[in-house]
Amino acid sequence: MAQVRRIGSFGGDLEEALGAFEACLAETAPSGRRHAEPDALSEKFHELRMDVVRQAEALPRAVWPRPVCEHCAGEREVQAVQARYPEGTAAPEFDTIRRMCPDCWGTGLTLSPR
């Protein structure tokens, strides 16, 4: 908590938003399932995530209270391979798509380990 006070308005609100987001994440995926389907998560989860994203975008990265996510380099999305199974074909077809980063849950910031 002392860190939040020390960095003041330049990241303190973002750190508080991250804490609320992480608490919701812990409730939503208590077993550590960070690869859960984002669409199945609560509206509260999505609102808290968007609050983190908005606050992070409003600040220069130099004053973010945490480092950027190493998996997505702060971009909030990663390339993923998706398999489709068209009717009438035996073999799947594969596409590359952009998906929410499973490590930071689309925040772009490093989350506290659980």
LODODO-477482 format. One line per field, with one value per atom (N, C-alpha, C, O): x, y, z; atom name; residue in three letters. Coordinates in nm, 4 decimals. Layout:
# LODODO-477482
u	[X; ...]
v	[Y; ...]
w	[Z; ...]
atom	[CA; ...]
res	[ALA; ...]
This chain:
# LODODO-477482
u	[0.0819; 0.0000; 0.0865; 0.0479; 0.2024; 0.2905; 0.3349; 0.3547; 0.3508; 0.3911; 0.2861; 0.3209; 0.1596; 0.0528; 0.0585; 0.0431; 0.0801; 0.0878; 0.2105; 0.2047; 0.3207; 0.4445; 0.4341; 0.4868; 0.3671; 0.3593; 0.2451; 0.2332; 0.1612; 0.0584; -0.0345; -0.0674; -0.0768; -0.1749; -0.1161; -0.1912; 0.0154; 0.0780; 0.0913; 0.2025; -0.0185; -0.0170; -0.0887; -0.1213; -0.1143; -0.1829; -0.3231; -0.3641; -0.3964; -0.5316; -0.5272; -0.6129; -0.4268; -0.4116; -0.3806; -0.4341; -0.2955; -0.2623; -0.3860; -0.4058; -0.4683; -0.5922; -0.6869; -0.7499; -0.6968; -0.7817; -0.7302; -0.8088; -0.5982; -0.5396; -0.5709; -0.5997; -0.5653; -0.5972; -0.7413; -0.7678; -0.8346; -0.9756; -0.9945; -1.0706; -0.9257; -0.9342; -0.8801; -0.9416; -0.7654; -0.7056; -0.7944; -0.8032; -0.8601; -0.9517; -1.0693; -1.1108; -1.1219; -1.2317; -1.1837; -1.2558; -1.0639; -1.0066; -0.9916; -1.0182; -0.9496; -0.9337; -1.0682; -1.0759; -1.1746; -1.3091; -1.3611; -1.4252; -1.3333; -1.3854; -1.3152; -1.3789; -1.1843; -1.1054; -1.0176; -0.8951; -1.0797; -1.0022; -0.8989; -0.8024; -0.9175; -0.8216; -0.7032; -0.6183; -0.6967; -0.5862; -0.6067; -0.5110; -0.7298; -0.7583; -0.7499; -0.8521; -0.6326; -0.6164; -0.6484; -0.6485; -0.6754; -0.7088; -0.8583; -0.9013; -0.9382; -1.0834; -1.1324; -1.0666; -1.2461; -1.3045; -1.3512; -1.4372; -1.2966; -1.3327; -1.4823; -1.5359; -1.5497; -1.6915; -1.7760; -1.8878; -1.7248; -1.7992; -1.7826; -1.8452; -1.7007; -1.6745; -1.7813; -1.8516; -1.7920; -1.8980; -1.8823; -1.7748; -1.9926; -1.9926; -1.9006; -1.8312; -1.9004; -1.8132; -1.6673; -1.5897; -1.6301; -1.4939; -1.4567; -1.3499; -1.5457; -1.5182; -1.5101; -1.4265; -1.5962; -1.5922; -1.4610; -1.3999; -1.4178; -1.2922; -1.1734; -1.0806; -1.1761; -1.0688; -1.0619; -0.9537; -1.1778; -1.1799; -1.1356; -1.0755; -1.1639; -1.1171; -0.9648; -0.9023; -0.9049; -0.7583; -0.7042; -0.6083; -0.7637; -0.7166; -0.7261; -0.6311; -0.8398; -0.8570; -0.7537; -0.6931; -0.7347; -0.6380; -0.4951; -0.4162; -0.4621; -0.3278; -0.3053; -0.1976; -0.4066; -0.3926; -0.3803; -0.3240; -0.4318; -0.4266; -0.2908; -0.2628; -0.2067; -0.0762; 0.0365; 0.0218; 0.1488; 0.2663; 0.3156; 0.3072; 0.3661; 0.4154; 0.5237; 0.5409; 0.5952; 0.7036; 0.6536; 0.7304; 0.5267; 0.4747; 0.3773; 0.3127; 0.3660; 0.2830; 0.3423; 0.4645; 0.2584; 0.3105; 0.3667; 0.4291; 0.3443; 0.3946; 0.4539; 0.4219; 0.5402; 0.5953; 0.4890; 0.3863; 0.5169; 0.4256; 0.4313; 0.5315; 0.3254; 0.3198; 0.4268; 0.4362; 0.5058; 0.6124; 0.5580; 0.6207; 0.4418; 0.3867; 0.3363; 0.3596; 0.2671; 0.2098; 0.2812; 0.2416; 0.3850; 0.4610; 0.3717; 0.3960; 0.2679; 0.1794; 0.0721; -0.0034; 0.0639; -0.0324; -0.1714; -0.2656; -0.1867; -0.3125; -0.3668; -0.4599; -0.3122; -0.3546; -0.2327; -0.1228; -0.2543; -0.1492; -0.2054; -0.3268; -0.1172; -0.1578; -0.1902; -0.1189; -0.2953; -0.3337; -0.3826; -0.4279; -0.3726; -0.4217; -0.5585; -0.5782; -0.6516; -0.7884; -0.8209; -0.7964; -0.8756; -0.9172; -1.0658; -1.1458; -1.1017; -1.2422; -1.2696; -1.1832; -1.3880; -1.4266; -1.5470; -1.6611; -1.5221; -1.6327; -1.7123; -1.6566; -1.8424; -1.9272; -1.8838; -1.8502; -1.8859; -1.8545; -1.7067; -1.6701; -1.6211; -1.4777; -1.4267; -1.4739; -1.3300; -1.2748; -1.1634; -1.1407; -1.0955; -0.9801; -1.0161; -1.0946; -0.9601; -0.9853; -0.9099; -0.8102; -0.9589; -0.8899; -0.8395; -0.9076; -0.7213; -0.6596; -0.6467; -0.6115; -0.6759; -0.6620; -0.5781; -0.5754; -0.5104; -0.4412; -0.5297; -0.5728; -0.5566; -0.6419; -0.5736; -0.4767; -0.6237; -0.5768; -0.6708; -0.7929; -0.6125; -0.6918; -0.6392; -0.5251; -0.7238; -0.6822; -0.5652; -0.5679; -0.4636; -0.3466; -0.3893; -0.4537; -0.3547; -0.3947; -0.3132; -0.3546; -0.1988; -0.1162; -0.1637; -0.1660; -0.2017; -0.2432; -0.3933; -0.4443; -0.4637; -0.6087; -0.6449; -0.7496; -0.5584; -0.5894; -0.5692; -0.6218; -0.4936; -0.4673; -0.3394; -0.3256; -0.2453; -0.1166; -0.0136; 0.1024; -0.0561; 0.0333; 0.0559; -0.0283; 0.1691; 0.2000; 0.1051; 0.0920; 0.0400; -0.0494; 0.0276; 0.1257; -0.0189; 0.0440; 0.0251; -0.0832; 0.1286; 0.1145; 0.0182; 0.0052; -0.0486; -0.1407; -0.0910; -0.1530]
v	[-0.1189; 0.0000; 0.1257; 0.2265; 0.1219; 0.2377; 0.2770; 0.3953; 0.1776; 0.2070; 0.2909; 0.3828; 0.2621; 0.3377; 0.4832; 0.5728; 0.5082; 0.6457; 0.7170; 0.8357; 0.6452; 0.7071; 0.7513; 0.8566; 0.6729; 0.7100; 0.8063; 0.8598; 0.8292; 0.9311; 0.9117; 0.7991; 1.0230; 1.0161; 0.9575; 0.9171; 0.9524; 0.8959; 0.7449; 0.6933; 0.6751; 0.5305; 0.4728; 0.3541; 0.5531; 0.5037; 0.4544; 0.3487; 0.5306; 0.4889; 0.3633; 0.2757; 0.3553; 0.2371; 0.1145; 0.0065; 0.1303; 0.0187; -0.0265; -0.1464; 0.0659; 0.0302; -0.0444; -0.1424; 0.0018; -0.0655; -0.2068; -0.3004; -0.2216; -0.3544; -0.4463; -0.5644; -0.3923; -0.4716; -0.5209; -0.6365; -0.4343; -0.4737; -0.5780; -0.6733; -0.5599; -0.6547; -0.7914; -0.8944; -0.7919; -0.9178; -0.9880; -1.1108; -0.9108; -0.9705; -1.0366; -1.1465; -0.9712; -1.0291; -1.1528; -1.2522; -1.1473; -1.2616; -1.3804; -1.4943; -1.3545; -1.4612; -1.5249; -1.6459; -1.4441; -1.4975; -1.5757; -1.6797; -1.5253; -1.5842; -1.7137; -1.8096; -1.7167; -1.8343; -1.8742; -1.8645; -1.9194; -1.9474; -2.0579; -2.0627; -2.1453; -2.2537; -2.2113; -2.2938; -2.0833; -2.0344; -2.0555; -2.0489; -2.0809; -2.1042; -1.9731; -1.9113; -1.9321; -1.8063; -1.8206; -1.7217; -1.9416; -1.9605; -1.9819; -2.0348; -1.9414; -1.9548; -1.8708; -1.7753; -1.9067; -1.8336; -1.6964; -1.6890; -1.5872; -1.4535; -1.4228; -1.3500; -1.4758; -1.4469; -1.5051; -1.4589; -1.6052; -1.6688; -1.5946; -1.6319; -1.4917; -1.4197; -1.3128; -1.2720; -1.2688; -1.1771; -1.0381; -0.9992; -0.9660; -0.8275; -0.7426; -0.6538; -0.7700; -0.6984; -0.7164; -0.6208; -0.8385; -0.8678; -0.7803; -0.7192; -0.7748; -0.6955; -0.5462; -0.4757; -0.4973; -0.3557; -0.3220; -0.2190; -0.4072; -0.3828; -0.3877; -0.3077; -0.4812; -0.4911; -0.3640; -0.3107; -0.3161; -0.1946; -0.0725; 0.0190; -0.0694; 0.0402; 0.0407; 0.1462; -0.0779; -0.0882; -0.0415; 0.0355; -0.0867; -0.0499; 0.1008; 0.1622; 0.1614; 0.3067; 0.3849; 0.4798; 0.3438; 0.4162; 0.3986; 0.4931; 0.2797; 0.2566; 0.3387; 0.3951; 0.3451; 0.4230; 0.5731; 0.6461; 0.6192; 0.7614; 0.8035; 0.9226; 0.7052; 0.7354; 0.6913; 0.5936; 0.7628; 0.7116; 0.5837; 0.5701; 0.4917; 0.3648; 0.3848; 0.3010; 0.4926; 0.5180; 0.5340; 0.5147; 0.5688; 0.5861; 0.4756; 0.4850; 0.3713; 0.2579; 0.1973; 0.1873; 0.1568; 0.1025; -0.0392; -0.0902; -0.1012; -0.2374; -0.2459; -0.1646; -0.3444; -0.3623; -0.4133; -0.4681; -0.3935; -0.4461; -0.5979; -0.6566; -0.6604; -0.8061; -0.8534; -0.8028; -0.9492; -1.0000; -1.0840; -1.0930; -1.1459; -1.2341; -1.1559; -1.1959; -1.0444; -0.9672; -0.8344; -0.7572; -0.8067; -0.6819; -0.5592; -0.4537; -0.5744; -0.4626; -0.4370; -0.3405; -0.5214; -0.5013; -0.5558; -0.5282; -0.6327; -0.6887; -0.8044; -0.8721; -0.8286; -0.9404; -1.0158; -0.9611; -1.1428; -1.2263; -1.3004; -1.3144; -1.3467; -1.4304; -1.5695; -1.6222; -1.6280; -1.7634; -1.8389; -1.7793; -1.9695; -2.0548; -2.1074; -2.1553; -2.0976; -2.1437; -2.2526; -2.2368; -2.3618; -2.4716; -2.4581; -2.4353; -2.4722; -2.4747; -2.6106; -2.6683; -2.6602; -2.7895; -2.7706; -2.7864; -2.7368; -2.7155; -2.8446; -2.9544; -2.8289; -2.9462; -3.0150; -2.9510; -3.1454; -3.2234; -3.2469; -3.3092; -3.1987; -3.2240; -3.2998; -3.2808; -3.3851; -3.4664; -3.3933; -3.4170; -3.3057; -3.2388; -3.0967; -3.0294; -3.0519; -2.9134; -2.8143; -2.8485; -2.6926; -2.5827; -2.4895; -2.4700; -2.4322; -2.3495; -2.2061; -2.1786; -2.1149; -1.9707; -1.9115; -1.9643; -1.8030; -1.7265; -1.6086; -1.5342; -1.5920; -1.4828; -1.4092; -1.4590; -1.2920; -1.2176; -1.2516; -1.2490; -1.2835; -1.3168; -1.2389; -1.1926; -1.2254; -1.1617; -1.2400; -1.3630; -1.1686; -1.2333; -1.3128; -1.2576; -1.4410; -1.5217; -1.4934; -1.5310; -1.4282; -1.4000; -1.2762; -1.2760; -1.1706; -1.0459; -1.0228; -0.9202; -1.1163; -1.1058; -0.9789; -0.9190; -0.9386; -0.8247; -0.6893; -0.5899; -0.6822; -0.5523; -0.4891; -0.3668; -0.5716; -0.5218; -0.5068; -0.4752; -0.5295; -0.5142; -0.6488; -0.7383; -0.6613; -0.7830; -0.7932; -0.6992; -0.9079; -0.9306; -1.0013; -1.0716; -0.9810; -1.0476; -1.1972; -1.2426; -1.2753; -1.4203; -1.4717; -1.4140; -1.5811; -1.6419; -1.7772; -1.8475]
w	[0.0000; 0.0000; 0.0000; -0.0592; 0.0650; 0.0691; -0.0711; -0.0989; -0.1610; -0.2970; -0.3673; -0.4415; -0.3462; -0.4101; -0.3664; -0.4493; -0.2385; -0.1891; -0.2445; -0.2767; -0.2554; -0.3012; -0.4465; -0.4826; -0.5303; -0.6710; -0.6971; -0.8074; -0.5977; -0.6075; -0.7246; -0.7619; -0.7827; -0.8900; -1.0184; -1.1071; -1.0298; -1.1482; -1.1346; -1.1239; -1.1350; -1.1302; -1.0101; -1.0099; -0.9079; -0.7891; -0.8199; -0.7722; -0.8993; -0.9368; -1.0229; -1.0111; -1.1096; -1.1940; -1.1079; -1.1327; -1.0082; -0.9187; -0.8414; -0.8221; -0.7975; -0.7282; -0.8223; -0.7824; -0.9465; -1.0450; -1.0725; -1.0873; -1.0791; -1.0991; -0.9814; -1.0004; -0.8603; -0.7421; -0.7446; -0.7116; -0.7835; -0.7925; -0.9021; -0.8853; -1.0136; -1.1243; -1.0813; -1.1089; -1.0139; -0.9681; -0.8657; -0.8652; -0.7792; -0.6814; -0.7530; -0.7161; -0.8532; -0.9310; -1.0061; -1.0147; -1.0599; -1.1300; -1.0350; -1.0734; -0.9128; -0.8142; -0.7813; -0.7596; -0.7774; -0.7521; -0.8716; -0.8559; -0.9903; -1.1131; -1.1490; -1.1926; -1.1309; -1.1668; -1.0484; -1.0562; -0.9377; -0.8168; -0.8315; -0.7552; -0.9272; -0.9449; -1.0304; -1.0642; -1.0656; -1.1464; -1.2947; -1.3718; -1.3362; -1.4776; -1.5539; -1.5834; -1.5847; -1.6567; -1.8045; -1.8778; -1.8486; -1.9896; -2.0076; -2.1101; -1.9089; -1.9200; -2.0371; -2.0783; -2.0891; -2.2021; -2.1539; -2.0662; -2.2093; -2.1623; -2.1739; -2.0904; -2.2736; -2.2914; -2.1793; -2.1561; -2.1096; -2.0017; -1.8690; -1.7698; -1.8656; -1.7420; -1.7181; -1.8105; -1.5944; -1.5541; -1.6161; -1.6617; -1.6157; -1.6628; -1.5745; -1.6240; -1.4443; -1.3511; -1.3910; -1.3887; -1.4276; -1.4714; -1.5912; -1.5933; -1.6909; -1.8111; -1.7792; -1.8357; -1.6891; -1.6508; -1.5800; -1.6087; -1.4884; -1.4176; -1.5123; -1.5005; -1.6060; -1.7052; -1.7899; -1.8143; -1.8343; -1.9168; -1.8367; -1.8929; -1.7065; -1.6221; -1.6187; -1.6294; -1.6038; -1.6055; -1.7401; -1.7445; -1.8486; -1.9825; -2.0040; -2.0526; -1.9682; -1.9866; -1.9054; -1.9551; -1.7800; -1.6975; -1.7489; -1.7462; -1.7950; -1.8492; -1.9759; -1.9958; -2.0606; -2.1845; -2.1573; -2.2389; -2.0449; -2.0121; -1.9556; -1.9424; -1.9223; -1.8632; -1.9563; -2.0297; -1.9534; -2.0247; -1.9579; -1.8359; -2.0362; -1.9810; -1.8765; -1.7880; -1.8855; -1.7907; -1.6468; -1.5525; -1.6290; -1.4934; -1.4538; -1.3495; -1.5355; -1.4962; -1.3696; -1.3579; -1.2749; -1.1491; -1.1615; -1.0685; -1.2751; -1.2985; -1.4386; -1.5254; -1.4601; -1.5954; -1.6924; -1.6524; -1.8206; -1.9213; -1.9199; -1.8787; -1.9642; -1.9730; -2.0712; -2.1830; -2.0291; -2.1160; -2.2299; -2.3355; -2.2103; -2.3130; -2.4339; -2.5480; -2.4093; -2.5205; -2.5425; -2.6299; -2.4656; -2.4738; -2.4544; -2.5130; -2.3714; -2.3419; -2.4459; -2.4339; -2.5477; -2.6558; -2.6243; -2.6985; -2.5161; -2.4668; -2.5497; -2.5060; -2.6663; -2.7503; -2.8014; -2.8096; -2.8356; -2.8928; -3.0139; -3.0287; -3.0985; -3.2118; -3.1598; -3.0745; -3.2097; -3.1697; -3.2928; -3.3905; -3.2858; -3.3933; -3.3528; -3.2411; -3.4455; -3.4209; -3.5226; -3.6422; -3.4743; -3.5626; -3.5915; -3.5008; -3.7172; -3.7588; -3.8209; -3.8869; -3.7998; -3.8540; -3.9455; -3.9021; -4.0719; -4.1649; -4.1871; -4.1864; -4.2067; -4.2330; -4.3617; -4.4613; -4.3558; -4.4742; -4.4984; -4.5981; -4.4097; -4.4262; -4.3041; -4.1920; -4.3294; -4.2213; -4.1466; -4.0280; -4.2168; -4.1566; -4.1129; -4.1797; -4.0032; -3.9599; -4.0478; -4.1113; -4.0500; -4.1162; -4.0064; -3.9057; -4.0250; -3.9220; -3.9680; -4.0827; -3.8765; -3.9006; -3.7886; -3.6774; -3.8180; -3.7150; -3.6808; -3.7689; -3.5514; -3.5057; -3.3908; -3.3336; -3.3576; -3.2405; -3.1251; -3.1404; -3.0093; -2.8900; -2.7702; -2.7694; -2.6702; -2.5463; -2.4873; -2.4824; -2.4432; -2.3831; -2.2597; -2.1705; -2.2533; -2.1382; -2.0120; -1.9023; -2.0261; -1.9085; -1.8325; -1.7094; -1.9056; -1.8399; -1.8526; -1.8074; -1.9131; -1.9348; -2.0101; -1.9858; -2.1010; -2.1861; -2.1232; -2.1733; -2.0132; -1.9507; -2.0034; -2.0019; -2.0504; -2.0967; -1.9861; -2.0125; -1.8613; -1.7467; -1.6785; -1.6854; -1.6136; -1.5390; -1.4190; -1.3405; -1.4065; -1.2938; -1.1820; -1.2065; -1.0601; -0.9461; -0.9590; -0.9958; -0.9293; -0.9381; -0.8320; -0.7240; -0.8652; -0.7690; -0.7350; -0.6552]
atom	[N; CA; C; O; N; CA; C; O; N; CA; C; O; N; CA; C; O; N; CA; C; O; N; CA; C; O; N; CA; C; O; N; CA; C; O; N; CA; C; O; N; CA; C; O; N; CA; C; O; N; CA; C; O; N; CA; C; O; N; CA; C; O; N; CA; C; O; N; CA; C; O; N; CA; C; O; N; CA; C; O; N; CA; C; O; N; CA; C; O; N; CA; C; O; N; CA; C; O; N; CA; C; O; N; CA; C; O; N; CA; C; O; N; CA; C; O; N; CA; C; O; N; CA; C; O; N; CA; C; O; N; CA; C; O; N; CA; C; O; N; CA; C; O; N; CA; C; O; N; CA; C; O; N; CA; C; O; N; CA; C; O; N; CA; C; O; N; CA; C; O; N; CA; C; O; N; CA; C; O; N; CA; C; O; N; CA; C; O; N; CA; C; O; N; CA; C; O; N; CA; C; O; N; CA; C; O; N; CA; C; O; N; CA; C; O; N; CA; C; O; N; CA; C; O; N; CA; C; O; N; CA; C; O; N; CA; C; O; N; CA; C; O; N; CA; C; O; N; CA; C; O; N; CA; C; O; N; CA; C; O; N; CA; C; O; N; CA; C; O; N; CA; C; O; N; CA; C; O; N; CA; C; O; N; CA; C; O; N; CA; C; O; N; CA; C; O; N; CA; C; O; N; CA; C; O; N; CA; C; O; N; CA; C; O; N; CA; C; O; N; CA; C; O; N; CA; C; O; N; CA; C; O; N; CA; C; O; N; CA; C; O; N; CA; C; O; N; CA; C; O; N; CA; C; O; N; CA; C; O; N; CA; C; O; N; CA; C; O; N; CA; C; O; N; CA; C; O; N; CA; C; O; N; CA; C; O; N; CA; C; O; N; CA; C; O; N; CA; C; O; N; CA; C; O; N; CA; C; O; N; CA; C; O; N; CA; C; O; N; CA; C; O; N; CA; C; O; N; CA; C; O; N; CA; C; O; N; CA; C; O; N; CA; C; O; N; CA; C; O; N; CA; C; O; N; CA; C; O; N; CA; C; O; N; CA; C; O; N; CA; C; O; N; CA; C; O; N; CA; C; O; N; CA; C; O; N; CA; C; O; N; CA; C; O; N; CA; C; O; N; CA; C; O; N; CA; C; O; N; CA; C; O]
res	[MET; MET; MET; MET; ALA; ALA; ALA; ALA; GLN; GLN; GLN; GLN; VAL; VAL; VAL; VAL; ARG; ARG; ARG; ARG; ARG; ARG; ARG; ARG; ILE; ILE; ILE; ILE; GLY; GLY; GLY; GLY; SER; SER; SER; SER; PHE; PHE; PHE; PHE; GLY; GLY; GLY; GLY; GLY; GLY; GLY; GLY; ASP; ASP; ASP; ASP; LEU; LEU; LEU; LEU; GLU; GLU; GLU; GLU; GLU; GLU; GLU; GLU; ALA; ALA; ALA; ALA; LEU; LEU; LEU; LEU; GLY; GLY; GLY; GLY; ALA; ALA; ALA; ALA; PHE; PHE; PHE; PHE; GLU; GLU; GLU; GLU; ALA; ALA; ALA; ALA; CYS; CYS; CYS; CYS; LEU; LEU; LEU; LEU; ALA; ALA; ALA; ALA; GLU; GLU; GLU; GLU; THR; THR; THR; THR; ALA; ALA; ALA; ALA; PRO; PRO; PRO; PRO; SER; SER; SER; SER; GLY; GLY; GLY; GLY; ARG; ARG; ARG; ARG; ARG; ARG; ARG; ARG; HIS; HIS; HIS; HIS; ALA; ALA; ALA; ALA; GLU; GLU; GLU; GLU; PRO; PRO; PRO; PRO; ASP; ASP; ASP; ASP; ALA; ALA; ALA; ALA; LEU; LEU; LEU; LEU; SER; SER; SER; SER; GLU; GLU; GLU; GLU; LYS; LYS; LYS; LYS; PHE; PHE; PHE; PHE; HIS; HIS; HIS; HIS; GLU; GLU; GLU; GLU; LEU; LEU; LEU; LEU; ARG; ARG; ARG; ARG; MET; MET; MET; MET; ASP; ASP; ASP; ASP; VAL; VAL; VAL; VAL; VAL; VAL; VAL; VAL; ARG; ARG; ARG; ARG; GLN; GLN; GLN; GLN; ALA; ALA; ALA; ALA; GLU; GLU; GLU; GLU; ALA; ALA; ALA; ALA; LEU; LEU; LEU; LEU; PRO; PRO; PRO; PRO; ARG; ARG; ARG; ARG; ALA; ALA; ALA; ALA; VAL; VAL; VAL; VAL; TRP; TRP; TRP; TRP; PRO; PRO; PRO; PRO; ARG; ARG; ARG; ARG; PRO; PRO; PRO; PRO; VAL; VAL; VAL; VAL; CYS; CYS; CYS; CYS; GLU; GLU; GLU; GLU; HIS; HIS; HIS; HIS; CYS; CYS; CYS; CYS; ALA; ALA; ALA; ALA; GLY; GLY; GLY; GLY; GLU; GLU; GLU; GLU; ARG; ARG; ARG; ARG; GLU; GLU; GLU; GLU; VAL; VAL; VAL; VAL; GLN; GLN; GLN; GLN; ALA; ALA; ALA; ALA; VAL; VAL; VAL; VAL; GLN; GLN; GLN; GLN; ALA; ALA; ALA; ALA; ARG; ARG; ARG; ARG; TYR; TYR; TYR; TYR; PRO; PRO; PRO; PRO; GLU; GLU; GLU; GLU; GLY; GLY; GLY; GLY; THR; THR; THR; THR; ALA; ALA; ALA; ALA; ALA; ALA; ALA; ALA; PRO; PRO; PRO; PRO; GLU; GLU; GLU; GLU; PHE; PHE; PHE; PHE; ASP; ASP; ASP; ASP; THR; THR; THR; THR; ILE; ILE; ILE; ILE; ARG; ARG; ARG; ARG; ARG; ARG; ARG; ARG; MET; MET; MET; MET; CYS; CYS; CYS; CYS; PRO; PRO; PRO; PRO; ASP; ASP; ASP; ASP; CYS; CYS; CYS; CYS; TRP; TRP; TRP; TRP; GLY; GLY; GLY; GLY; THR; THR; THR; THR; GLY; GLY; GLY; GLY; LEU; LEU; LEU; LEU; THR; THR; THR; THR; LEU; LEU; LEU; LEU; SER; SER; SER; SER; PRO; PRO; PRO; PRO; ARG; ARG; ARG; ARG]
